[in-house]
């Protein structure tokens, strides 16, 4: 039996993303001399190798891991 993938994009919000945090994250990803190169490289690979749904799953998992493990 083949199951259709369940979309995890959109829908009801569970977490809010602070606009200031998003702005700082984009600045780190786009302008920081060390971090932007690493982040852009990884995003390019992820966008090539992962489906949109898989990238969303990864993003949510990373956010949840950061939320749960604040000291790392």
N, C-alpha and C positions, 0 to 999 in steps of 0.2 A: 504494500500500500504506500503510495507516494503522498506525502503531506505537502501542501502549499506553504511556503514560508510566511510567517506572520510578520507583518510590517510593524516596526517599533518606532516609526517616524510620526510625529504629530500627535494629536490627541490631547487628553487631559494632562495638565502639568503637575508633576510631583515636586520638582525642584525649581527654584528660580535662579536665573543667572544674573548676577549683579552687573550692570552696565559698565561700572568702573573696572571691575575685575576683567570683563571681556575686553575692554580697551587696553588694559595693561597686558593681557595675554596676547592680543594682536600685535602690540608694540614689541613684545619679546620675540614673537614668531616672525615678525617682518623686519625689525630694525636692529635688534641686538647683534653685535658682531659675532659672538660665539654661538648663541642659542638659535638664531634664525637659520643658519646653515643646517644645523642638525634637524631642526623641526621641519623645515621645507623639504629636506631630503626624505625624511620618514613619511611625511604626508604624501609626497609624490608616489612613493612605493605603495603605500596603503591604497591610494586612489587607483592605482594600476591593478593591484592584486586582490582587493576586497570589494565586495558589492556594497552598494549604499547601505543596505540593511546591516551588513557586517561591520561597516565603519561606525554606524550608529550604536551597535551593540558594544563595540570597543570603547567608544566615547563614554557611554553610560557606565561601563564597567570601570574605566579609569576614574571617572568622577566619584563613583561609589567607593572605590579603593582609597582615594584621597580623603574622602569624608571620614572613612572609618579608621584610617591610619595617619592621623595628623602629624605624628612625630617623625615620619619618614621623609 
